[in-house]
Amino acid sequence: MLSKLSFGIFSFEPVDSQTYHSFETFFIMNSCQRFSNKTLPWRGTKFETIFSAESLLKRLANAPTLEHQQRPKDLTTEATFMIFLFFIFVGLSAIGTSITVFEYFQRDRTKRKSSTNGNIPKKVVSSERKKTLKVSSDEANYMRFKSYLKCFCLLTNGRKLLSTASMENHFECIYGIRFLSILCVILGHVTQSYSITARYNEEMKMYFTTWLAQIVGNIYFVVDVFFVLSGFLNTYSILQDYHRSNGNISWINFYVIRFLRLTPGYMMILGLQATLFTHTGSGPLWPTFDTDPSCRENWWMNLLYINNFQSVYEQCMAWTWYIAADMQLFLLSPLFIIPLIR
């Protein structure tokens, strides 16, 4: 028999252990910290959403006419800037993809010419090699710039993302662990959302009296799996670099490369979420702000990966706490790994 079950930010406890006729729902949060000091619009933060959902749903259910919350019509300066930045990346992707396609057909045409002309004399080949060795600095800069544009190629990146080929020094079992772990995270969040919007405790009775509820109700601990995998891969990478460079690791490059890998895409998503999300739909429960107020004030904390030190009620994209925590552990990791190596 379940006497008490903790689930997310709620705790469900049967009043009668024999019949399970009803459940008592209460918050396990400190009531003095329930709301932030600032009054944020609907869906300003994740927890503002949770605490506002019940009253909003009741109001809509009892209203004689359905209130339809319209999305903002006028684009803000921030939204216009993000649209401009988005189209820059779209243009770079189009240019990079065009270069790749052009080189593919150019290479194919060169092969056909060489096959029709037969064997090329050795003198011609040697002269061509000499010409390629005498590449001017302008041509070298042009080739470098072209290779940079090709980084945005949709075909090349899509092929790499969808590739299932085995790679050297890759731990293939980790892919399976990641897949199963992310499924558990999704299951936990979906179940939490359903429990928040349930109208009566009776709707949840059948679920919370099963042994599966014990697993799903505590499934958030599966996030620790990602910390373990990140630490394992980071340690393995440092060990390889340490032995390859005979202990002379460039720690500046170590940190800069990590920052450049995560930050551009992270900031792009943050900007789109903060400025353009409310323009993508409408409805009775749709956000009323034009730019997310928590992101407008605190976006720089996400940029510095310290947003997890902020109150959860005022975090910009509260679910990105993991990225900040993982980055902080990455910064501290050499202090523990290098002494173990030596």
C-alpha positions in Angstrom: 0.0 0.0 0.0 1.2 3.4 -0.8 1.0 5.7 2.2 2.5 8.7 0.6 4.0 9.5 -2.8 6.1 12.4 -3.7 5.7 13.5 -7.3 7.6 16.5 -8.8 6.6 19.5 -6.7 3.4 17.8 -5.4 2.8 15.1 -2.8 -0.2 12.8 -3.1 -1.4 11.0 0.0 -4.4 8.7 0.3 -6.8 9.7 3.0 -8.1 6.2 3.4 -5.6 3.5 2.7 -8.3 0.9 2.1 -10.6 2.6 -0.4 -8.4 5.4 -1.8 -11.4 7.5 -2.4 -9.6 10.8 -2.5 -6.1 12.3 -2.4 -4.9 15.3 -0.6 -2.8 17.6 -2.9 -0.4 20.1 -1.4 2.7 22.0 -2.3 5.9 20.9 -0.7 7.5 24.3 -1.5 8.1 26.9 1.1 5.1 29.2 0.9 7.2 32.4 1.4 9.1 31.5 -1.8 6.1 30.6 -3.9 6.1 33.7 -5.9 8.8 36.0 -6.9 9.0 39.6 -5.6 8.3 40.9 -9.1 4.9 40.5 -10.7 5.5 38.8 -14.0 2.9 38.2 -16.8 1.4 34.9 -17.4 4.0 32.3 -18.3 6.8 34.6 -17.3 8.5 31.6 -15.7 7.9 27.9 -15.4 6.6 28.1 -11.8 4.4 31.1 -12.6 2.8 28.9 -15.1 2.2 26.1 -12.6 0.7 28.4 -10.0 -1.5 30.3 -12.5 -2.8 27.3 -14.4 -5.4 26.2 -11.8 -7.1 29.6 -11.4 -7.0 30.3 -15.2 -8.5 26.9 -16.0 -11.3 27.4 -13.5 -12.0 30.9 -14.8 -12.2 29.6 -18.4 -14.5 26.7 -17.4 -17.0 29.0 -15.6 -16.9 31.9 -18.1 -20.1 32.3 -20.2 -17.9 33.2 -23.2 -14.4 32.0 -23.9 -11.6 34.5 -23.6 -9.2 34.4 -26.5 -5.8 35.7 -25.7 -4.4 37.3 -28.9 -0.7 37.1 -29.6 1.2 40.5 -29.9 0.7 42.1 -33.3 3.7 44.5 -33.3 7.2 43.2 -33.4 9.5 44.5 -30.8 13.1 45.7 -31.5 14.4 42.5 -30.0 12.2 40.4 -32.2 13.2 42.3 -35.3 16.8 41.8 -34.5 16.3 38.0 -34.0 14.5 37.7 -37.3 17.4 39.5 -39.0 19.9 37.2 -37.4 17.9 34.2 -38.3 17.9 35.1 -42.0 21.6 35.6 -41.9 22.0 32.0 -40.8 19.5 30.9 -43.5 21.6 32.8 -46.1 24.8 31.3 -44.9 23.2 27.8 -45.1 22.0 28.5 -48.6 25.4 29.7 -49.7 27.2 26.8 -48.1 24.9 24.2 -49.6 25.2 25.9 -53.1 29.0 25.6 -52.9 28.8 21.9 -52.0 26.4 21.2 -54.8 28.5 23.2 -57.3 31.7 21.3 -56.3 30.0 18.0 -56.6 28.9 18.6 -60.2 32.2 20.2 -61.0 34.1 17.2 -59.7 31.8 14.9 -61.6 32.4 16.8 -64.8 36.2 16.7 -64.3 36.0 12.9 -63.9 34.1 12.6 -67.2 36.6 14.7 -69.0 39.5 12.7 -67.7 37.9 9.4 -68.7 37.2 10.7 -72.3 40.7 12.1 -72.7 42.4 8.8 -71.6 45.6 8.8 -69.7 47.2 12.1 -69.1 51.0 12.3 -69.8 53.3 12.4 -66.7 54.8 15.8 -67.9 51.4 17.4 -67.8 50.6 16.0 -64.4 54.0 17.2 -63.0 53.4 20.7 -64.4 49.9 20.8 -62.9 51.4 19.9 -59.5 53.9 22.7 -59.7 51.1 25.2 -60.5 49.1 24.0 -57.4 52.1 24.5 -55.2 52.4 28.1 -56.3 49.1 29.2 -54.8 48.9 32.9 -54.0 47.9 34.2 -50.7 44.7 35.6 -52.1 43.7 32.1 -53.4 44.6 30.6 -50.0 42.3 33.1 -48.2 39.6 32.4 -50.8 39.8 28.7 -50.1 39.8 29.3 -46.4 36.7 31.5 -46.6 35.0 28.9 -48.8 35.7 26.2 -46.3 34.1 28.4 -43.6 31.0 28.8 -45.7 30.8 25.1 -46.3 30.4 24.6 -42.5 26.8 25.8 -42.9 26.0 23.3 -45.6 22.7 21.5 -44.9 23.7 18.4 -46.9 27.0 17.9 -45.1 25.7 18.5 -41.7 22.5 16.5 -42.3 24.6 13.6 -43.5 26.7 13.7 -40.3 23.7 14.0 -38.0 21.9 11.1 -39.6 25.0 8.9 -40.1 25.0 5.6 -38.2 28.5 4.6 -39.1 30.8 3.6 -36.3 33.6 6.1 -35.5 37.0 5.4 -34.0 37.3 6.1 -30.2 33.6 6.4 -29.9 31.6 4.6 -27.2 28.6 3.4 -29.0 26.8 2.1 -25.9 26.5 5.7 -24.7 24.1 6.5 -27.5 21.7 3.8 -26.1 22.1 5.1 -22.6 21.4 8.7 -23.8 18.3 7.6 -25.7 16.7 5.7 -22.8 17.5 8.5 -20.4 16.0 11.2 -22.5 12.8 9.0 -22.9 12.6 8.8 -19.1 13.0 12.6 -18.8 10.2 13.2 -21.4 8.0 10.7 -19.6 8.5 12.4 -16.3 7.7 15.9 -17.7 4.6 14.7 -19.6 3.3 12.9 -16.5 3.9 16.0 -14.3 2.0 18.2 -16.8 -0.9 15.8 -16.7 -1.0 15.7 -12.9 -1.0 19.5 -12.8 -4.0 19.8 -15.2 -6.0 17.0 -13.7 -9.4 18.4 -12.5 -10.0 15.8 -9.8 -7.8 13.6 -7.6 -10.0 10.6 -8.7 -8.5 11.0 -12.2 -5.1 10.2 -10.8 -6.2 7.5 -8.3 -5.7 4.6 -10.6 -2.3 5.8 -11.6 -0.9 6.7 -8.2 -1.8 3.3 -6.6 0.4 1.3 -9.0 4.1 0.4 -8.5 4.9 2.2 -11.7 4.1 5.5 -10.0 7.0 5.0 -7.7 9.4 4.9 -10.7 7.8 7.7 -12.8 7.3 9.9 -9.7 11.1 9.8 -9.0 12.3 9.6 -12.6 13.8 13.1 -12.5 16.9 11.6 -10.9 17.7 10.1 -14.3 19.2 13.5 -15.1 22.2 12.4 -13.1 22.9 9.9 -15.8 23.8 12.8 -18.1 26.2 14.3 -15.6 27.9 10.9 -15.3 28.2 10.5 -19.1 29.5 14.1 -19.4 32.1 13.6 -16.7 33.2 10.3 -18.3 33.6 11.7 -21.8 35.4 14.8 -20.4 37.9 12.7 -18.5 38.5 10.5 -21.5 39.2 13.5 -23.7 41.6 15.1 -21.1 43.5 11.8 -20.8 43.9 11.6 -24.6 45.1 15.2 -24.9 47.4 14.9 -21.9 49.3 11.8 -23.3 49.2 13.2 -26.8 50.8 16.5 -25.8 53.1 15.0 -23.1 51.2 16.9 -20.4 51.4 20.3 -22.2 47.6 20.9 -22.6 46.6 24.4 -23.7 43.9 25.1 -21.0 42.9 28.3 -22.7 41.9 26.4 -25.9 40.3 23.8 -23.6 37.9 26.3 -22.3 37.4 28.5 -25.3 36.5 25.5 -27.6 33.9 24.4 -25.1 32.4 27.8 -24.9 32.3 28.3 -28.7 30.7 24.8 -29.2 27.8 25.5 -26.9 27.2 29.3 -26.8 26.2 30.3 -30.4 23.3 27.7 -30.8 22.3 28.2 -27.1 22.0 32.0 -27.5 20.2 31.6 -30.8 17.5 29.4 -29.2 17.3 31.7 -26.2 16.7 34.8 -28.4 14.0 33.0 -30.4 12.3 31.8 -27.3 12.4 35.1 -25.5 11.3 37.4 -28.4 9.4 35.4 -31.0 7.6 32.5 -29.1 4.6 34.6 -28.3 4.1 35.5 -32.0 3.7 31.8 -33.0 0.2 31.2 -31.7 -2.8 32.4 -29.7 -5.4 31.0 -27.3 -7.0 31.3 -23.9 -3.8 30.3 -22.1 -1.3 31.9 -24.5 1.4 34.3 -23.1 0.5 38.0 -23.1 3.9 39.5 -23.0 5.8 40.4 -26.2 9.3 39.8 -24.9 9.9 37.4 -22.0 10.5 39.7 -19.0 12.7 37.2 -17.2 14.9 36.8 -20.3 15.0 40.5 -21.0 16.6 41.2 -17.6 18.6 38.0 -17.0 19.8 36.7 -20.4 23.4 37.6 -19.5 23.4 35.1 -16.7 22.6 32.4 -19.3 25.5 33.7 -21.5 27.9 33.3 -18.5 26.4 30.0 -17.5 25.5 31.1 -14.0 21.7 31.2 -14.4 21.3 28.2 -12.0 22.5 30.5 -9.1 19.4 32.6 -9.7 16.0 32.1 -8.1 14.1 29.5 -10.1 11.1 31.8 -10.3 13.1 34.4 -12.3 15.3 32.3 -14.5 15.3 32.7 -18.2 14.4 29.3 -19.8 14.5 27.6 -16.4 15.1 24.2 -18.0 18.6 25.3 -19.1 19.9 25.0 -15.5 21.5 21.7 -16.6 23.6 23.4 -19.2 24.9 25.9 -16.6 25.6 23.1 -14.1 27.4 21.0 -16.7 29.5 23.9 -17.8 30.5 24.7 -14.2 31.5 21.1 -13.6 33.5 21.2 -16.8 35.4 24.2 -15.6 36.3 22.5 -12.4 37.1 19.1 -13.8 40.9 19.6 -14.5 41.4 20.4 -10.8 40.4 16.8 -10.0 41.5 14.9 -13.2 45.1 16.2 -13.5 46.1 15.2 -10.0 44.7 11.7 -10.6 46.8 11.4 -13.7 50.0 12.5 -12.0 
